[in-house]
Amino acid sequence: MLHYALVFLIVAIIAAVLGFGGIAGTAAGIAKILFIVFLILAIISFLRRAK
């Protein structure tokens, strides 16, 4: 999940540099959502291991 978030972040940065604002915004939004999902799943995983 974190891998996909980083891929979308890199796509967003490249699109922004090349001037594709709409694509950059969409890719950044997807990266943010994937990163939040990764954090939630990581926290759940750590809490389940602690038991």
CHARMM internal coordinates of N, CA and C (Angstrom, degrees):
IC EDIT
DIST 1 N 1 CA 1.4471
DIST 1 CA 1 C 1.5327
ANGL 1 N 1 CA 1 C 110.13
DIST 1 C 2 N 1.3141
ANGL 1 CA 1 C 2 N 115.68
DIHE 1 N 1 CA 1 C 2 N -43.50
DIST 2 N 2 CA 1.4636
ANGL 1 C 2 N 2 CA 118.98
DIHE 1 CA 1 C 2 N 2 CA 178.89
DIST 2 CA 2 C 1.5274
ANGL 2 N 2 CA 2 C 110.74
DIHE 1 C 2 N 2 CA 2 C -64.91
DIST 2 C 3 N 1.3144
ANGL 2 CA 2 C 3 N 116.63
DIHE 2 N 2 CA 2 C 3 N -34.57
DIST 3 N 3 CA 1.4635
ANGL 2 C 3 N 3 CA 121.09
DIHE 2 CA 2 C 3 N 3 CA 178.31
DIST 3 CA 3 C 1.5323
ANGL 3 N 3 CA 3 C 110.46
DIHE 2 C 3 N 3 CA 3 C -60.09
DIST 3 C 4 N 1.3269
ANGL 3 CA 3 C 4 N 116.84
DIHE 3 N 3 CA 3 C 4 N -45.92
DIST 4 N 4 CA 1.4610
ANGL 3 C 4 N 4 CA 120.46
DIHE 3 CA 3 C 4 N 4 CA -179.89
DIST 4 CA 4 C 1.5296
ANGL 4 N 4 CA 4 C 111.56
DIHE 3 C 4 N 4 CA 4 C -66.22
DIST 4 C 5 N 1.3167
ANGL 4 CA 4 C 5 N 117.12
DIHE 4 N 4 CA 4 C 5 N -36.28
DIST 5 N 5 CA 1.4635
ANGL 4 C 5 N 5 CA 120.26
DIHE 4 CA 4 C 5 N 5 CA 177.00
DIST 5 CA 5 C 1.5241
ANGL 5 N 5 CA 5 C 110.45
DIHE 4 C 5 N 5 CA 5 C -62.41
DIST 5 C 6 N 1.3338
ANGL 5 CA 5 C 6 N 116.77
DIHE 5 N 5 CA 5 C 6 N -42.73
DIST 6 N 6 CA 1.4590
ANGL 5 C 6 N 6 CA 119.80
DIHE 5 CA 5 C 6 N 6 CA 178.75
DIST 6 CA 6 C 1.5277
ANGL 6 N 6 CA 6 C 111.85
DIHE 5 C 6 N 6 CA 6 C -67.43
DIST 6 C 7 N 1.3282
ANGL 6 CA 6 C 7 N 116.83
DIHE 6 N 6 CA 6 C 7 N -37.25
DIST 7 N 7 CA 1.4682
ANGL 6 C 7 N 7 CA 120.10
DIHE 6 CA 6 C 7 N 7 CA 177.93
DIST 7 CA 7 C 1.5283
ANGL 7 N 7 CA 7 C 110.25
DIHE 6 C 7 N 7 CA 7 C -62.31
DIST 7 C 8 N 1.3320
ANGL 7 CA 7 C 8 N 116.83
DIHE 7 N 7 CA 7 C 8 N -46.13
DIST 8 N 8 CA 1.4635
ANGL 7 C 8 N 8 CA 119.28
DIHE 7 CA 7 C 8 N 8 CA 179.49
DIST 8 CA 8 C 1.5249
ANGL 8 N 8 CA 8 C 111.44
DIHE 7 C 8 N 8 CA 8 C -66.56
DIST 8 C 9 N 1.3318
ANGL 8 CA 8 C 9 N 117.82
DIHE 8 N 8 CA 8 C 9 N -33.06
DIST 9 N 9 CA 1.4574
ANGL 8 C 9 N 9 CA 120.29
DIHE 8 CA 8 C 9 N 9 CA 176.66
DIST 9 CA 9 C 1.5221
ANGL 9 N 9 CA 9 C 111.01
DIHE 8 C 9 N 9 CA 9 C -64.72
DIST 9 C 10 N 1.3187
ANGL 9 CA 9 C 10 N 116.58
DIHE 9 N 9 CA 9 C 10 N -43.12
DIST 10 N 10 CA 1.4735
ANGL 9 C 10 N 10 CA 120.44
DIHE 9 CA 9 C 10 N 10 CA 178.30
DIST 10 CA 10 C 1.5221
ANGL 10 N 10 CA 10 C 110.71
DIHE 9 C 10 N 10 CA 10 C -64.75
DIST 10 C 11 N 1.3366
ANGL 10 CA 10 C 11 N 117.01
DIHE 10 N 10 CA 10 C 11 N -41.08
DIST 11 N 11 CA 1.4650
ANGL 10 C 11 N 11 CA 120.54
DIHE 10 CA 10 C 11 N 11 CA 176.71
DIST 11 CA 11 C 1.5197
ANGL 11 N 11 CA 11 C 110.38
DIHE 10 C 11 N 11 CA 11 C -61.08
DIST 11 C 12 N 1.3316
ANGL 11 CA 11 C 12 N 116.86
DIHE 11 N 11 CA 11 C 12 N -40.90
DIST 12 N 12 CA 1.4679
ANGL 11 C 12 N 12 CA 120.65
DIHE 11 CA 11 C 12 N 12 CA 179.13
DIST 12 CA 12 C 1.5190
ANGL 12 N 12 CA 12 C 111.58
DIHE 11 C 12 N 12 CA 12 C -64.00
DIST 12 C 13 N 1.3139
ANGL 12 CA 12 C 13 N 116.96
DIHE 12 N 12 CA 12 C 13 N -41.51
DIST 13 N 13 CA 1.4651
ANGL 12 C 13 N 13 CA 120.45
DIHE 12 CA 12 C 13 N 13 CA -179.81
DIST 13 CA 13 C 1.5231
ANGL 13 N 13 CA 13 C 110.66
DIHE 12 C 13 N 13 CA 13 C -65.94
DIST 13 C 14 N 1.3204
ANGL 13 CA 13 C 14 N 116.92
DIHE 13 N 13 CA 13 C 14 N -44.51
DIST 14 N 14 CA 1.4726
ANGL 13 C 14 N 14 CA 120.39
DIHE 13 CA 13 C 14 N 14 CA 179.61
DIST 14 CA 14 C 1.5319
ANGL 14 N 14 CA 14 C 110.53
DIHE 13 C 14 N 14 CA 14 C -64.47
DIST 14 C 15 N 1.3382
ANGL 14 CA 14 C 15 N 116.75
DIHE 14 N 14 CA 14 C 15 N -42.48
DIST 15 N 15 CA 1.4627
ANGL 14 C 15 N 15 CA 119.71
DIHE 14 CA 14 C 15 N 15 CA 179.08
DIST 15 CA 15 C 1.5211
ANGL 15 N 15 CA 15 C 111.38
DIHE 14 C 15 N 15 CA 15 C -64.40
DIST 15 C 16 N 1.3234
ANGL 15 CA 15 C 16 N 117.28
DIHE 15 N 15 CA 15 C 16 N -37.88
DIST 16 N 16 CA 1.4647
ANGL 15 C 16 N 16 CA 120.25
DIHE 15 CA 15 C 16 N 16 CA 178.94
DIST 16 CA 16 C 1.5248
ANGL 16 N 16 CA 16 C 111.18
DIHE 15 C 16 N 16 CA 16 C -66.36
DIST 16 C 17 N 1.3244
ANGL 16 CA 16 C 17 N 116.54
DIHE 16 N 16 CA 16 C 17 N -40.13
DIST 17 N 17 CA 1.4672
ANGL 16 C 17 N 17 CA 120.26
DIHE 16 CA 16 C 17 N 17 CA 179.50
DIST 17 CA 17 C 1.5297
ANGL 17 N 17 CA 17 C 110.23
DIHE 16 C 17 N 17 CA 17 C -65.08
DIST 17 C 18 N 1.3269
ANGL 17 CA 17 C 18 N 116.21
DIHE 17 N 17 CA 17 C 18 N -36.65
DIST 18 N 18 CA 1.4612
ANGL 17 C 18 N 18 CA 120.11
DIHE 17 CA 17 C 18 N 18 CA -178.90
DIST 18 CA 18 C 1.5330
ANGL 18 N 18 CA 18 C 112.73
DIHE 17 C 18 N 18 CA 18 C -82.97
DIST 18 C 19 N 1.3204
ANGL 18 CA 18 C 19 N 117.78
DIHE 18 N 18 CA 18 C 19 N -5.70
DIST 19 N 19 CA 1.4552
ANGL 18 C 19 N 19 CA 120.90
DIHE 18 CA 18 C 19 N 19 CA 174.36
DIST 19 CA 19 C 1.5157
ANGL 19 N 19 CA 19 C 115.04
DIHE 18 C 19 N 19 CA 19 C 94.48
DIST 19 C 20 N 1.3064
ANGL 19 CA 19 C 20 N 118.34
DIHE 19 N 19 CA 19 C 20 N 13.77
DIST 20 N 20 CA 1.4630
ANGL 19 C 20 N 20 CA 121.21
DIHE 19 CA 19 C 20 N 20 CA 177.83
DIST 20 CA 20 C 1.5288
ANGL 20 N 20 CA 20 C 108.64
DIHE 19 C 20 N 20 CA 20 C -94.43
DIST 20 C 21 N 1.3221
ANGL 20 CA 20 C 21 N 116.34
DIHE 20 N 20 CA 20 C 21 N 84.14
DIST 21 N 21 CA 1.4587
ANGL 20 C 21 N 21 CA 121.44
DIHE 20 CA 20 C 21 N 21 CA -173.97
DIST 21 CA 21 C 1.5100
ANGL 21 N 21 CA 21 C 114.08
DIHE 20 C 21 N 21 CA 21 C -65.14
DIST 21 C 22 N 1.3224
ANGL 21 CA 21 C 22 N 117.30
DIHE 21 N 21 CA 21 C 22 N -41.03
DIST 22 N 22 CA 1.4658
ANGL 21 C 22 N 22 CA 119.82
DIHE 21 CA 21 C 22 N 22 CA -178.75
DIST 22 CA 22 C 1.5126
ANGL 22 N 22 CA 22 C 112.54
DIHE 21 C 22 N 22 CA 22 C -65.80
DIST 22 C 23 N 1.3097
ANGL 22 CA 22 C 23 N 115.96
DIHE 22 N 22 CA 22 C 23 N -44.35
DIST 23 N 23 CA 1.4627
ANGL 22 C 23 N 23 CA 120.44
DIHE 22 CA 22 C 23 N 23 CA 178.84
DIST 23 CA 23 C 1.5227
ANGL 23 N 23 CA 23 C 109.96
DIHE 22 C 23 N 23 CA 23 C -66.46
DIST 23 C 24 N 1.3210
ANGL 23 CA 23 C 24 N 117.33
DIHE 23 N 23 CA 23 C 24 N -39.40
DIST 24 N 24 CA 1.4626
ANGL 23 C 24 N 24 CA 120.94
DIHE 23 CA 23 C 24 N 24 CA -179.86
DIST 24 CA 24 C 1.5263
ANGL 24 N 24 CA 24 C 110.67
DIHE 23 C 24 N 24 CA 24 C -64.35
DIST 24 C 25 N 1.3078
ANGL 24 CA 24 C 25 N 117.06
DIHE 24 N 24 CA 24 C 25 N -42.05
DIST 25 N 25 CA 1.4634
ANGL 24 C 25 N 25 CA 120.65
DIHE 24 CA 24 C 25 N 25 CA 179.08
DIST 25 CA 25 C 1.5131
ANGL 25 N 25 CA 25 C 112.23
DIHE 24 C 25 N 25 CA 25 C -65.04
DIST 25 C 26 N 1.3321
ANGL 25 CA 25 C 26 N 115.99
DIHE 25 N 25 CA 25 C 26 N -42.17
DIST 26 N 26 CA 1.4606
ANGL 25 C 26 N 26 CA 120.40
DIHE 25 CA 25 C 26 N 26 CA 178.89
DIST 26 CA 26 C 1.5196
ANGL 26 N 26 CA 26 C 111.04
DIHE 25 C 26 N 26 CA 26 C -65.09
DIST 26 C 27 N 1.3099
ANGL 26 CA 26 C 27 N 117.33
DIHE 26 N 26 CA 26 C 27 N -45.94
DIST 27 N 27 CA 1.4648
ANGL 26 C 27 N 27 CA 120.90
DIHE 26 CA 26 C 27 N 27 CA 179.67
DIST 27 CA 27 C 1.5245
ANGL 27 N 27 CA 27 C 111.08
DIHE 26 C 27 N 27 CA 27 C -63.96
DIST 27 C 28 N 1.3155
ANGL 27 CA 27 C 28 N 117.69
DIHE 27 N 27 CA 27 C 28 N -38.56
DIST 28 N 28 CA 1.4634
ANGL 27 C 28 N 28 CA 120.47
DIHE 27 CA 27 C 28 N 28 CA 178.15
DIST 28 CA 28 C 1.5242
ANGL 28 N 28 CA 28 C 110.82
DIHE 27 C 28 N 28 CA 28 C -66.46
DIST 28 C 29 N 1.3169
ANGL 28 CA 28 C 29 N 117.10
DIHE 28 N 28 CA 28 C 29 N -38.86
DIST 29 N 29 CA 1.4611
ANGL 28 C 29 N 29 CA 120.61
DIHE 28 CA 28 C 29 N 29 CA 177.23
DIST 29 CA 29 C 1.5187
ANGL 29 N 29 CA 29 C 111.82
DIHE 28 C 29 N 29 CA 29 C -63.72
DIST 29 C 30 N 1.3177
ANGL 29 CA 29 C 30 N 116.49
DIHE 29 N 29 CA 29 C 30 N -43.40
DIST 30 N 30 CA 1.4705
ANGL 29 C 30 N 30 CA 120.72
DIHE 29 CA 29 C 30 N 30 CA 178.08
DIST 30 CA 30 C 1.5246
ANGL 30 N 30 CA 30 C 109.81
DIHE 29 C 30 N 30 CA 30 C -63.93
DIST 30 C 31 N 1.3237
ANGL 30 CA 30 C 31 N 117.52
DIHE 30 N 30 CA 30 C 31 N -41.99
DIST 31 N 31 CA 1.4643
ANGL 30 C 31 N 31 CA 121.12
DIHE 30 CA 30 C 31 N 31 CA 179.47
DIST 31 CA 31 C 1.5250
ANGL 31 N 31 CA 31 C 110.60
DIHE 30 C 31 N 31 CA 31 C -61.63
DIST 31 C 32 N 1.3265
ANGL 31 CA 31 C 32 N 116.65
DIHE 31 N 31 CA 31 C 32 N -40.62
DIST 32 N 32 CA 1.4609
ANGL 31 C 32 N 32 CA 120.03
DIHE 31 CA 31 C 32 N 32 CA 179.84
DIST 32 CA 32 C 1.5278
ANGL 32 N 32 CA 32 C 111.18
DIHE 31 C 32 N 32 CA 32 C -65.40
DIST 32 C 33 N 1.3272
ANGL 32 CA 32 C 33 N 117.06
DIHE 32 N 32 CA 32 C 33 N -43.13
DIST 33 N 33 CA 1.4626
ANGL 32 C 33 N 33 CA 120.86
DIHE 32 CA 32 C 33 N 33 CA 178.69
DIST 33 CA 33 C 1.5236
ANGL 33 N 33 CA 33 C 111.00
DIHE 32 C 33 N 33 CA 33 C -63.11
DIST 33 C 34 N 1.3245
ANGL 33 CA 33 C 34 N 117.12
DIHE 33 N 33 CA 33 C 34 N -45.47
DIST 34 N 34 CA 1.4622
ANGL 33 C 34 N 34 CA 120.32
DIHE 33 CA 33 C 34 N 34 CA 179.58
DIST 34 CA 34 C 1.5236
ANGL 34 N 34 CA 34 C 111.76
DIHE 33 C 34 N 34 CA 34 C -63.75
DIST 34 C 35 N 1.3207
ANGL 34 CA 34 C 35 N 117.49
DIHE 34 N 34 CA 34 C 35 N -36.65
DIST 35 N 35 CA 1.4630
ANGL 34 C 35 N 35 CA 120.19
DIHE 34 CA 34 C 35 N 35 CA 178.86
DIST 35 CA 35 C 1.5211
ANGL 35 N 35 CA 35 C 111.17
DIHE 34 C 35 N 35 CA 35 C -67.29
DIST 35 C 36 N 1.3290
ANGL 35 CA 35 C 36 N 117.25
DIHE 35 N 35 CA 35 C 36 N -39.80
DIST 36 N 36 CA 1.4667
ANGL 35 C 36 N 36 CA 120.99
DIHE 35 CA 35 C 36 N 36 CA 177.90
DIST 36 CA 36 C 1.5236
ANGL 36 N 36 CA 36 C 110.10
DIHE 35 C 36 N 36 CA 36 C -65.05
DIST 36 C 37 N 1.3289
ANGL 36 CA 36 C 37 N 117.40
DIHE 36 N 36 CA 36 C 37 N -42.32
DIST 37 N 37 CA 1.4703
ANGL 36 C 37 N 37 CA 120.55
DIHE 36 CA 36 C 37 N 37 CA 177.08
DIST 37 CA 37 C 1.5245
ANGL 37 N 37 CA 37 C 110.07
DIHE 36 C 37 N 37 CA 37 C -62.16
DIST 37 C 38 N 1.3333
ANGL 37 CA 37 C 38 N 117.05
DIHE 37 N 37 CA 37 C 38 N -41.32
DIST 38 N 38 CA 1.4611
ANGL 37 C 38 N 38 CA 120.69
DIHE 37 CA 37 C 38 N 38 CA 177.30
DIST 38 CA 38 C 1.5251
ANGL 38 N 38 CA 38 C 110.80
DIHE 37 C 38 N 38 CA 38 C -60.10
DIST 38 C 39 N 1.3246
ANGL 38 CA 38 C 39 N 117.79
DIHE 38 N 38 CA 38 C 39 N -45.13
DIST 39 N 39 CA 1.4593
ANGL 38 C 39 N 39 CA 120.39
DIHE 38 CA 38 C 39 N 39 CA -179.50
DIST 39 CA 39 C 1.5215
ANGL 39 N 39 CA 39 C 111.49
DIHE 38 C 39 N 39 CA 39 C -62.62
DIST 39 C 40 N 1.3141
ANGL 39 CA 39 C 40 N 117.31
DIHE 39 N 39 CA 39 C 40 N -43.13
DIST 40 N 40 CA 1.4675
ANGL 39 C 40 N 40 CA 121.04
DIHE 39 CA 39 C 40 N 40 CA 179.51
DIST 40 CA 40 C 1.5259
ANGL 40 N 40 CA 40 C 110.43
DIHE 39 C 40 N 40 CA 40 C -62.26
DIST 40 C 41 N 1.3306
ANGL 40 CA 40 C 41 N 117.13
DIHE 40 N 40 CA 40 C 41 N -46.34
DIST 41 N 41 CA 1.4584
ANGL 40 C 41 N 41 CA 120.19
DIHE 40 CA 40 C 41 N 41 CA -179.75
DIST 41 CA 41 C 1.5285
ANGL 41 N 41 CA 41 C 111.51
DIHE 40 C 41 N 41 CA 41 C -66.38
DIST 41 C 42 N 1.3221
ANGL 41 CA 41 C 42 N 117.61
DIHE 41 N 41 CA 41 C 42 N -35.82
DIST 42 N 42 CA 1.4673
ANGL 41 C 42 N 42 CA 120.56
DIHE 41 CA 41 C 42 N 42 CA 178.36
DIST 42 CA 42 C 1.5281
ANGL 42 N 42 CA 42 C 110.68
DIHE 41 C 42 N 42 CA 42 C -66.30
DIST 42 C 43 N 1.3090
ANGL 42 CA 42 C 43 N 117.14
DIHE 42 N 42 CA 42 C 43 N -42.36
DIST 43 N 43 CA 1.4668
ANGL 42 C 43 N 43 CA 120.72
DIHE 42 CA 42 C 43 N 43 CA 178.79
DIST 43 CA 43 C 1.5260
ANGL 43 N 43 CA 43 C 110.42
DIHE 42 C 43 N 43 CA 43 C -63.76
DIST 43 C 44 N 1.3310
ANGL 43 CA 43 C 44 N 117.04
DIHE 43 N 43 CA 43 C 44 N -44.45
DIST 44 N 44 CA 1.4646
ANGL 43 C 44 N 44 CA 120.51
DIHE 43 CA 43 C 44 N 44 CA 177.76
DIST 44 CA 44 C 1.5211
ANGL 44 N 44 CA 44 C 110.57
DIHE 43 C 44 N 44 CA 44 C -61.12
DIST 44 C 45 N 1.3111
ANGL 44 CA 44 C 45 N 116.75
DIHE 44 N 44 CA 44 C 45 N -42.17
DIST 45 N 45 CA 1.4563
ANGL 44 C 45 N 45 CA 120.80
DIHE 44 CA 44 C 45 N 45 CA 179.64
DIST 45 CA 45 C 1.5269
ANGL 45 N 45 CA 45 C 111.22
DIHE 44 C 45 N 45 CA 45 C -63.26
DIST 45 C 46 N 1.3226
ANGL 45 CA 45 C 46 N 117.91
DIHE 45 N 45 CA 45 C 46 N -43.39
DIST 46 N 46 CA 1.4568
ANGL 45 C 46 N 46 CA 120.79
DIHE 45 CA 45 C 46 N 46 CA 178.80
DIST 46 CA 46 C 1.5249
ANGL 46 N 46 CA 46 C 111.75
DIHE 45 C 46 N 46 CA 46 C -65.24
DIST 46 C 47 N 1.3292
ANGL 46 CA 46 C 47 N 117.40
DIHE 46 N 46 CA 46 C 47 N -39.03
DIST 47 N 47 CA 1.4514
ANGL 46 C 47 N 47 CA 120.78
DIHE 46 CA 46 C 47 N 47 CA 179.86
DIST 47 CA 47 C 1.5350
ANGL 47 N 47 CA 47 C 111.21
DIHE 46 C 47 N 47 CA 47 C -68.03
DIST 47 C 48 N 1.3163
ANGL 47 CA 47 C 48 N 117.42
DIHE 47 N 47 CA 47 C 48 N -36.87
DIST 48 N 48 CA 1.4617
ANGL 47 C 48 N 48 CA 120.13
DIHE 47 CA 47 C 48 N 48 CA 179.59
DIST 48 CA 48 C 1.5184
ANGL 48 N 48 CA 48 C 111.51
DIHE 47 C 48 N 48 CA 48 C -71.02
DIST 48 C 49 N 1.3243
ANGL 48 CA 48 C 49 N 118.54
DIHE 48 N 48 CA 48 C 49 N -31.22
DIST 49 N 49 CA 1.4639
ANGL 48 C 49 N 49 CA 121.32
DIHE 48 CA 48 C 49 N 49 CA 178.94
DIST 49 CA 49 C 1.5159
ANGL 49 N 49 CA 49 C 111.78
DIHE 48 C 49 N 49 CA 49 C -73.57
DIST 49 C 50 N 1.3211
ANGL 49 CA 49 C 50 N 117.02
DIHE 49 N 49 CA 49 C 50 N -27.23
DIST 50 N 50 CA 1.4531
ANGL 49 C 50 N 50 CA 121.00
DIHE 49 CA 49 C 50 N 50 CA -175.87
DIST 50 CA 50 C 1.5381
ANGL 50 N 50 CA 50 C 111.25
DIHE 49 C 50 N 50 CA 50 C -68.64
DIST 50 C 51 N 1.2984
ANGL 50 CA 50 C 51 N 118.06
DIHE 50 N 50 CA 50 C 51 N -20.71
DIST 51 N 51 CA 1.4698
ANGL 50 C 51 N 51 CA 120.58
DIHE 50 CA 50 C 51 N 51 CA -176.80
DIST 51 CA 51 C 1.4803
ANGL 51 N 51 CA 51 C 113.34
DIHE 50 C 51 N 51 CA 51 C -79.03
END
COOR INIT
IC SEED 1 N 1 CA 1 C
IC BUILD
